[in-house]
Amino acid sequence: MKLILSLMLVLSAHVLDAQIHISDLIKVADAQEYGDMRPRIELVNGTPNVFWMQNNSRLWLNHRTSDSIFSDPVNLNGADHSIFVSNYGGSDIAVSGSTMFLTYMILPYIEAKVYLKKSVDGGETWSDPELIALPDSVIPFVPTVAVDELGDPVLMVMAYDENYHNPEWVTLKSFDGGSTFQSMVSASEGAPHEVCDCCPGNLNVWVDQVVTTFRNNDQNIRDTWIATSHDWGAQYDTVLDVDPGNWNIASCPSSGPDAIFDGNRVHSTWMSSGSGSPRIYYSNMHSWNYEFESGIVYESGNSQNFPRIAGNTDTIGIVFQNSDNGISNCLFIHSINGGETWSEPLDVYGDSVSYQRHPDVAFENGSFHIIFNDLFTSSIYYREVSFNAPSGVSTTDINSIRLYPNPVKDLFRIELSSSQQATIDVHSISGELIHHAQILNGDQIDCSAWNNGVYFVEIRTSDGISLNQKLVLVK
């Protein structure tokens, strides 16, 4: 296994020739009435849904109803329990189609329990909270949730022992829509010592692959690690330190990583002061051969924190909290070439005398949907950022890559735009490179000698466009 670790270009003046469109600010909620802690955004069938927490342990959800209006917030948890809420973590929500899962932890800490709620109608109605069964020897903390394309959830929980020591990340997989869960499995066992005890983690699932991203604590070295499973979380075959920061800090920084996963590549981001100041890092890791690149993507200003990431294979956006000379604002940078170069930062609020915190971002159909809270106006705000395809890459080009038939018996065909050339890599489910070639429009790939099963295909065109797709071979 070959690992590549290199510092990336901090910023380029222009990612590619793309025109940015920025919507007007839309007020999501009044923080004085509903709170504004750690807002999160998810797209439910294309509609922005915003979820956040309140100091009095309430969880709120609303959605965009028109170009300029969000619905009245709906309380998701009632008042039956005291729920852990904080600016760095506490509750989480995940979406697949119209299926949504909400997880949270109830207090007191020493008797903490994890609950899960489910909606199958895009958040209109919710199930009663279900207690997640964990061993009596485990004290849970900061749960997070992901959901696969079948509507089956995976839970990730920080697990302490009964003495509130030795924290580790564990996952639990459901195969029946969240009615039951498999026994918990350690995701961080391969990382040395223990995990960072108050830093939230991130969880992604793609078919049978489960990817966890977390900050570790190896005798005060608090690097970001990625653990990958290729069997629905039954075991984690690889656990890697992708962080070049080597940050040595005795106290918990209360800041965790965020990541997205497209089935082949894990794009992750986090804050580290390993360089001497709090900076935003980015990593791009292949989930089969584990090659990766990591480095700082923004290092102006006094400090940055709380980065969040969204996008797909090529189009990636990162929002983060930036502090400079007593002013805190939320900045957005993006890449349209898979993280190779990054745009100049965009101030998503646009007022240099205001004070914004805790941004989040979602992506769909070429648009980034960004939220954040503003202390000066006591509000949560939303803004949409989109951009045209770069010169020489039209929407038709982006959608022109096709692979068929799928499932396949002996031959499959690649369709590209007439002007494109491309490279194809095919990996087995174990990560072995099965096929590599330069291809043109209309080329056929002979797979008759391959074994039956699932393969992962990555096609990269000379225009900088990529397709990642699962291929099923059935003879």
Phi, psi and omega per residue, in radians:
M1 nan 2.214 -3.131
K2 -1.808 2.209 3.093
L3 -1.893 2.361 3.080
I4 -1.994 2.149 3.112
L5 -2.226 2.025 -3.124
S6 -2.581 2.560 3.012
L7 -1.263 2.350 -3.093
M8 -1.620 2.895 3.028
L9 -1.016 2.331 -3.107
V10 -1.125 -1.018 3.114
L11 -2.614 2.569 2.938
S12 -1.950 2.655 -3.090
A13 -1.100 -0.590 3.130
H14 -2.474 2.274 3.075
V15 -1.185 -1.067 2.975
L16 -2.647 3.097 -3.128
D17 -1.345 1.537 -3.113
A18 -2.305 2.418 -3.110
Q19 -1.660 2.194 -3.078
I20 -1.609 2.416 3.062
H21 -2.094 2.264 -3.074
I22 -2.123 2.197 3.138
S23 -1.349 2.952 2.991
D24 -1.180 2.722 3.020
L25 -1.183 2.444 3.063
I26 -2.171 2.267 3.101
K27 -1.345 2.195 -3.133
V28 -1.555 -0.770 -3.094
A29 -2.844 2.734 3.074
D30 -1.542 2.039 -3.077
A31 -1.178 -0.508 3.140
Q32 -1.136 -0.529 -3.137
E33 -1.636 -0.659 -2.990
Y34 -2.051 -0.039 -3.066
G35 1.399 3.080 -3.119
D36 -2.724 0.453 -3.030
M37 -1.349 2.176 2.986
R38 0.860 1.049 3.115
P39 -1.127 2.517 3.122
R40 -2.307 2.536 -3.127
I41 -2.126 2.385 3.028
E42 -2.320 2.619 3.092
L43 -1.773 2.108 3.134
V44 -1.888 1.829 -3.055
N45 0.912 0.706 3.095
G46 1.550 -0.181 -3.103
T47 -1.644 2.207 3.097
P48 -1.125 2.194 3.014
N49 -2.057 2.300 -3.078
V50 -2.009 2.321 -3.099
F51 -2.193 2.355 3.121
W52 -2.676 3.063 -3.067
M53 -2.109 2.817 -3.120
Q54 -2.214 2.674 -3.080
N55 -0.990 -0.549 -3.120
N56 -1.562 0.506 3.016
S57 1.154 0.694 3.035
R58 -1.897 2.556 3.070
L59 -1.977 2.257 -3.058
W60 -2.123 2.624 3.105
L61 -2.489 2.365 2.943
N62 -2.528 3.067 -3.082
H63 -2.503 2.780 3.141
R64 -1.313 2.242 -3.106
T65 -1.872 -0.313 3.115
S66 -2.725 -3.023 -3.124
D67 -1.081 -0.424 -3.012
S68 -2.333 0.175 -3.027
I69 -2.351 2.421 2.927
F70 -1.890 2.627 -3.125
S71 -1.185 2.896 3.028
D72 -1.114 2.438 -3.139
P73 -1.104 2.522 3.098
V74 -2.013 2.290 3.116
N75 -1.352 2.293 -3.046
L76 -1.748 -0.265 -2.997
N77 -2.138 -0.053 -3.125
G78 1.139 -2.643 -3.108
A79 -2.316 0.408 -3.073
D80 -1.332 -0.486 -3.074
H81 -2.269 2.730 2.955
S82 -1.588 2.038 -3.019
I83 -1.794 2.421 3.095
F84 -1.208 2.186 3.037
V85 -2.335 2.552 3.089
S86 -2.779 2.984 3.095
N87 -1.325 -0.258 -3.096
Y88 -1.880 -0.239 3.141
G89 3.006 -3.129 3.082
G90 2.545 -0.773 -3.131
S91 -2.438 2.840 -3.094
D92 -2.665 2.752 -3.130
I93 -2.425 2.528 -3.136
A94 -2.427 2.641 -3.011
V95 -2.380 2.433 2.927
S96 -2.478 1.893 -3.046
G97 1.128 -2.144 3.090
S98 -1.684 -0.002 -3.124
T99 -1.572 2.233 -3.134
M100 -2.241 2.502 3.043
F101 -2.201 2.401 3.085
L102 -2.132 2.260 3.065
T103 -2.186 2.543 3.127
Y104 -2.706 2.926 -3.096
M105 -2.082 2.347 3.094
I106 -1.744 2.687 -3.102
L107 -1.721 2.914 0.157
P108 -1.357 2.869 -3.032
Y109 -0.989 -0.812 -3.037
I110 -1.185 -0.328 3.101
E111 -2.082 0.507 -3.031
A112 -1.066 2.512 3.077
K113 -2.293 2.625 3.110
V114 -1.886 2.316 3.125
Y115 -2.101 2.750 3.122
L116 -2.360 2.336 3.027
K117 -2.105 2.685 -3.054
K118 -2.349 2.482 2.980
S119 -2.236 2.407 3.103
V120 -1.982 0.123 -3.115
D121 -2.219 0.635 3.071
G122 1.229 0.446 3.080
G123 1.619 0.072 3.109
E124 -1.196 -0.734 3.090
T125 -2.317 2.712 -3.084
W126 -2.323 2.584 3.052
S127 -1.251 2.892 2.959
D128 -1.148 2.641 3.126
P129 -1.146 2.370 3.108
E130 -1.882 2.253 3.090
L131 -1.276 2.269 3.097
I132 -1.518 2.120 -3.094
A133 -1.300 2.109 3.080
L134 -2.210 2.709 3.097
P135 -0.993 2.578 3.138
D136 -1.061 -0.420 -3.102
S137 -1.395 -0.039 -3.061
V138 -1.853 2.302 2.946
I139 -1.871 2.002 -3.046
P140 -1.490 2.805 3.126
F141 -2.711 2.681 3.087
V142 0.553 1.204 3.108
P143 -1.220 2.669 3.012
T144 -2.424 2.828 -3.012
V145 -2.462 2.575 2.983
A146 -2.363 2.803 -3.118
V147 -2.407 2.404 -3.107
D148 -1.544 -3.104 -3.045
E149 -1.224 -0.240 3.089
L150 -1.598 -0.056 -3.107
G151 1.500 0.292 3.112
D152 -1.715 2.235 -3.079
P153 -1.526 2.769 2.917
V154 -2.167 2.329 3.073
L155 -1.842 2.523 3.043
M156 -2.226 2.225 -3.037
V157 -2.350 2.390 2.951
M158 -1.352 2.176 -3.049
A159 -2.000 2.054 3.000
Y160 -1.647 2.759 2.980
D161 -1.360 3.124 -3.027
E162 -1.157 -0.248 3.086
N163 -1.704 0.165 -3.115
Y164 1.109 0.693 3.094
H165 -2.168 3.038 2.992
N166 0.934 0.986 3.136
P167 -1.160 2.473 3.037
E168 -2.520 2.810 3.059
W169 -1.666 2.268 3.083
V170 -2.163 2.694 3.075
T171 -2.184 2.685 3.090
L172 -2.352 2.226 -3.077
K173 -1.875 2.391 3.027
S174 -1.886 2.483 3.067
F175 -2.040 0.193 -3.106
D176 -2.354 0.667 3.068
G177 1.297 0.302 3.109
G178 1.694 0.061 3.115
S179 -1.221 -0.688 3.088
T180 -2.396 2.806 3.135
F181 -2.287 2.577 3.018
Q182 -1.203 2.918 3.106
S183 -1.091 2.634 -3.093
M184 -1.208 2.562 -3.129
V185 -2.217 2.374 3.112
S186 -1.274 2.167 3.074
A187 -1.615 -0.421 -3.037
S188 -1.814 0.137 -3.048
E189 -1.017 -0.570 -3.110
G190 -1.352 -0.136 3.094
A191 -1.564 2.506 -3.053
P192 -1.223 2.593 3.038
H193 1.151 -1.866 -3.094
E194 -2.568 2.982 3.129
V195 -1.511 2.805 3.098
C196 -1.118 2.107 -2.807
D197 -1.316 -0.230 3.090
C198 -2.325 0.492 3.111
C199 -1.896 2.053 -3.130
P200 -1.123 2.690 3.116
G201 -1.882 3.112 3.137
N202 -2.243 2.575 -3.060
L203 -2.363 2.324 3.043
N204 -2.328 2.600 3.076
V205 -2.382 2.417 3.100
W206 -2.475 1.824 -3.072
V207 0.954 -1.979 -3.104
D208 -1.668 0.042 -3.138
Q209 -1.670 2.289 3.063
V210 -2.101 2.226 -3.082
V211 -2.151 2.150 3.084
T212 -1.984 2.417 3.122
T213 -2.176 2.257 -3.025
F214 -2.686 2.798 3.029
R215 -1.621 2.242 -3.141
N216 -1.673 2.979 3.072
N217 -2.417 1.580 3.111
D218 -1.746 1.505 -3.106
Q219 0.905 0.902 3.071
N220 1.374 0.030 2.943
I221 -1.501 1.947 -2.961
R222 -1.953 1.242 3.107
D223 -1.523 2.849 3.065
T224 -1.605 2.327 -3.114
W225 -2.123 2.725 3.050
I226 -2.215 2.251 3.066
A227 -2.004 2.336 -3.076
T228 -2.160 2.451 3.051
S229 -2.171 2.453 3.103
H230 -2.023 0.372 3.126
D231 -2.466 0.844 3.084
W232 1.066 0.471 3.097
G233 1.486 0.225 3.093
A234 -1.191 -0.557 3.029
Q235 -2.722 2.735 3.128
Y236 -1.930 1.866 -2.978
D237 -1.406 -0.355 -3.129
T238 -2.451 2.303 3.066
V239 -2.276 2.067 -2.995
L240 -2.198 2.485 2.951
D241 -1.493 1.941 -3.121
V242 -1.803 0.185 -2.977
D243 -1.860 2.023 3.108
P244 -1.436 -0.005 -3.022
G245 -1.197 -0.625 -3.115
N246 0.907 0.822 -3.016
W247 -1.320 2.102 3.123
N248 -1.817 1.954 -3.140
I249 -2.585 2.309 -3.057
A250 -1.308 -0.619 -3.089
S251 -1.697 2.710 -3.133
C252 -1.206 2.270 -3.128
P253 -1.410 -0.095 3.103
S254 0.938 0.782 3.127
S255 -2.622 2.163 -3.098
G256 -1.991 3.039 -3.138
P257 -1.467 2.918 2.986
D258 -2.305 2.699 -3.075
A259 -2.720 2.719 2.947
I260 -2.214 2.760 -3.045
F261 -2.526 2.252 -3.095
D262 -1.905 0.230 -3.108
G263 1.736 -0.394 3.100
N264 -2.149 -0.713 -3.046
R265 -2.169 2.430 3.064
V266 -1.787 2.028 3.051
H267 -1.780 2.057 -3.055
S268 -2.258 2.768 3.126
T269 -2.548 2.654 -3.129
W270 -2.850 2.955 3.032
M271 -1.786 2.444 3.036
S272 -2.586 2.531 3.035
S273 -1.821 0.394 3.140
G274 -1.071 -0.443 3.131
S275 -1.476 -0.113 -3.104
G276 2.012 -0.378 3.086
S277 -2.385 2.676 3.121
P278 -1.150 1.995 -3.086
R279 -2.235 2.812 3.133
I280 -1.644 2.196 3.116
Y281 -1.887 2.750 3.087
Y282 -2.438 2.492 3.086
S283 -2.358 2.518 3.081
N284 -2.185 1.948 -3.062
M285 -2.164 2.346 3.041
H286 -1.388 2.289 -3.015
S287 -1.422 -0.065 -3.136
W288 -1.910 -0.787 3.107
N289 -1.789 -0.090 2.999
Y290 1.152 0.310 2.968
E291 -1.220 2.470 -3.114
F292 -2.626 2.763 2.984
E293 -2.215 2.436 -3.119
S294 -2.490 2.605 3.077
G295 3.066 3.105 3.128
I296 -1.356 2.340 3.102
V297 -1.935 -0.147 3.068
Y298 -2.703 2.239 -3.109
E299 -2.503 0.521 2.987
S300 -1.616 2.985 3.126
G301 1.290 3.125 -3.116
N302 -1.331 -0.782 -3.074
S303 -2.840 2.765 3.049
Q304 -2.331 2.808 3.130
N305 -2.843 2.965 3.016
F306 0.905 0.961 3.096
P307 -1.297 2.585 3.058
R308 -2.341 2.581 -3.012
I309 -2.292 2.572 3.070
A310 -2.665 2.830 3.093
G311 2.509 -2.812 3.070
N312 -2.305 -2.690 -3.034
T313 -1.028 -0.777 -3.051
D314 -1.837 -0.683 -3.041
T315 -1.670 1.977 -3.026
I316 -2.309 2.401 3.076
G317 -2.238 2.500 3.084
I318 -2.206 2.260 2.985
V319 -1.951 2.610 -3.130
F320 -2.777 2.833 3.118
Q321 -1.570 2.171 -3.102
N322 -2.021 2.308 3.134
S323 -2.097 2.272 -3.109
D324 -2.662 2.059 3.099
N325 0.960 0.757 3.075
G326 1.436 -0.027 3.124
I327 -1.868 2.311 3.089
S328 -1.978 2.164 3.063
N329 -2.355 2.922 -3.132
C330 -1.873 2.181 -3.100
L331 -1.932 2.674 3.139
F332 -2.257 2.223 2.994
I333 -2.162 2.681 -3.131
H334 -2.520 2.781 3.081
S335 -2.287 2.461 3.041
I336 -2.074 0.374 3.042
N337 -2.340 0.702 3.026
G338 1.232 0.437 3.089
G339 1.585 0.135 3.124
E340 -1.244 -0.719 3.067
T341 -2.376 2.765 -3.046
W342 -2.265 2.631 3.140
S343 -1.271 2.931 2.913
E344 -1.172 2.665 -3.075
P345 -1.255 2.549 3.042
L346 -1.965 2.208 3.029
D347 -1.334 1.961 -2.977
V348 -1.319 -0.242 3.062
Y349 -1.711 -0.771 3.051
G350 1.582 0.150 -3.141
D351 -2.131 1.935 -3.019
S352 -1.231 -0.249 -3.106
V353 -1.760 0.096 -3.130
S354 -1.608 -3.011 -3.045
Y355 -2.534 1.698 -3.114
Q356 -1.858 2.665 -3.119
R357 -2.558 2.889 2.895
H358 0.863 1.102 3.098
P359 -1.375 2.852 2.985
D360 -2.555 2.843 -3.051
V361 -2.577 2.519 3.001
A362 -2.287 2.796 -3.065
F363 -2.433 2.423 3.031
E364 -2.899 2.405 3.036
N365 0.904 0.768 3.044
G366 1.419 0.088 -3.117
S367 -2.138 2.407 2.995
F368 -1.732 2.307 3.136
H369 -1.934 2.044 -2.970
I370 -2.068 2.395 3.018
I371 -2.254 2.796 3.102
F372 -2.926 2.895 3.029
N373 -1.908 2.666 -3.109
D374 -2.194 2.096 -3.086
L375 -1.238 -0.619 -3.081
F376 -1.135 -0.674 -3.117
T377 -1.776 -0.024 -3.139
S378 0.901 0.946 -3.083
S379 -2.516 2.730 2.896
I380 -1.737 2.326 -3.102
Y381 -2.098 2.729 3.110
Y382 -2.223 2.498 3.044
R383 -2.599 2.475 3.116
E384 -1.860 2.346 3.107
V385 -2.164 2.165 3.106
S386 -2.368 2.889 3.108
F387 -2.662 2.631 3.102
N388 -1.212 2.774 3.028
A389 -1.071 2.570 -3.138
P390 -1.136 2.816 3.135
S391 -0.964 2.323 3.134
G392 1.524 -0.099 3.102
V393 -2.231 1.738 -3.131
S394 -1.542 2.934 3.071
T395 -1.033 -0.626 3.102
T396 -1.068 -0.741 3.110
D397 -1.050 -0.773 -3.085
I398 -1.076 -0.636 -3.089
N399 -1.646 0.100 -2.977
S400 -1.535 -0.206 -3.115
I401 -1.355 2.134 3.130
R402 -2.317 2.531 3.056
L403 -2.228 2.159 -3.115
Y404 -2.761 2.763 -0.128
P405 -1.320 2.868 3.132
N406 -2.694 1.883 0.198
P407 -1.152 2.795 -3.071
V408 -2.175 2.673 3.135
K409 -1.839 -0.857 -3.086
D410 -2.491 -0.536 -3.138
L411 -2.370 2.427 2.943
F412 -2.251 2.710 -2.982
R413 -2.000 2.541 3.101
I414 -1.962 2.202 3.036
E415 -1.894 2.228 3.048
L416 -2.194 2.959 2.954
S417 -1.175 2.690 -2.979
S418 -1.040 -0.441 -3.066
S419 -1.603 -0.088 -3.018
Q420 -1.570 2.541 2.827
Q421 -2.017 2.772 -3.049
A422 -2.663 2.868 3.013
T423 -2.026 2.393 3.110
I424 -2.083 2.323 2.995
D425 -2.137 2.307 3.088
V426 -2.115 2.165 3.120
H427 -1.978 2.517 3.004
S428 -1.293 3.003 -3.124
I429 -1.177 -0.306 3.089
S430 -1.567 -0.036 3.103
G431 1.709 -0.036 3.138
E432 -1.261 2.350 3.072
L433 -1.295 2.010 -3.083
I434 -1.625 -0.647 -3.039
H435 -2.621 2.380 3.061
H436 -2.460 2.281 -3.107
A437 -2.820 2.765 2.922
Q438 -1.565 2.362 -3.047
I439 -2.308 2.789 3.046
L440 -2.166 2.969 3.116
N441 -0.987 2.271 3.088
G442 1.581 -0.105 -3.141
D443 -1.099 2.559 3.074
Q444 -1.942 2.517 3.107
I445 -1.929 2.177 3.127
D446 -1.510 1.998 3.135
C447 -2.022 0.323 -3.060
S448 -1.131 -0.426 -3.127
A449 -1.561 -0.090 -3.138
W450 -1.395 2.733 3.083
N451 -1.344 2.654 3.025
N452 -0.992 2.541 3.082
G453 2.550 -2.848 -3.082
V454 -1.822 2.358 3.103
Y455 -2.235 2.713 3.133
F456 -2.014 2.137 -3.042
V457 -1.894 2.282 3.033
E458 -2.159 2.092 3.111
I459 -1.990 2.202 -3.136
R460 -2.141 2.085 -3.102
T461 -1.550 2.870 3.104
S462 -1.170 -0.266 3.104
D463 -1.507 -0.005 -3.132
G464 1.531 0.247 3.123
I465 -1.732 2.531 -3.111
S466 -2.277 2.621 2.987
L467 -2.222 2.252 3.029
N468 -2.071 2.158 -3.023
Q469 -2.600 2.527 3.022
K470 -1.441 2.363 3.106
L471 -2.055 2.264 -3.139
V472 -1.884 2.156 3.134
L473 -1.835 2.075 3.132
V474 -2.313 2.001 -3.122
K475 -1.642 nan nan
